[in-house]
Amino acid sequence: MKFQSDIFINASRNDNAPVSILEAFASGLPVITTAAGGVPEIVEQEVTGLPSEVGDWQGLAENLVRLLRQQA
């Protein structure tokens, strides 16, 4: 079975070394994430992804809707 993705979403509350985000970058996927642990070290707002604060699920959802609208 083969899976394809258009967007990578990381909703972690605690993430010190998010290899999955690096893999998403390598795959060319846009990244929506929380700013947990070490995430702010690799995800720059509006440059390499759309981070939101940990626990801000509305912000995470708003970033997803924004990206979906841009892709449409």
VENPEJO-V189953 format. One record per backbone hydrogen bond with DSSP energy under -1.0 kcal/mol. CO is the residue of the C=O (numbers start at 0). NH is the residue of the N-H. E is the energy in kcal/mol with one decimal. If there is no record, write none. Layout:
BEGIN
CO,NH,E ; CO,NH,E
END
This chain:
BEGIN
7,31,-2.8 ; 9,33,-1.4 ; 14,37,-1.8 ; 16,18,-2.1 ; 17,21,-1.3 ; 18,22,-2.4 ; 19,23,-1.9 ; 20,24,-2.4 ; 21,25,-2.4 ; 22,26,-1.5 ; 23,28,-2.4 ; 24,27,-1.4 ; 29,7,-2.8 ; 30,49,-2.5 ; 31,9,-2.6 ; 32,51,-1.8 ; 35,38,-2.7 ; 37,40,-1.4 ; 38,41,-1.9 ; 38,42,-2.4 ; 43,46,-2.1 ; 43,47,-2.2 ; 43,48,-1.3 ; 48,45,-1.9 ; 49,32,-1.5 ; 51,34,-2.3 ; 52,55,-2.1 ; 54,56,-1.5 ; 55,59,-1.9 ; 56,60,-2.3 ; 57,61,-2.7 ; 58,62,-2.2 ; 59,63,-1.8 ; 60,64,-2.7 ; 61,65,-2.6 ; 62,66,-2.2 ; 63,67,-2.6 ; 64,68,-2.4 ; 65,69,-1.9 ; 66,70,-2.2 ; 67,71,-1.6
END
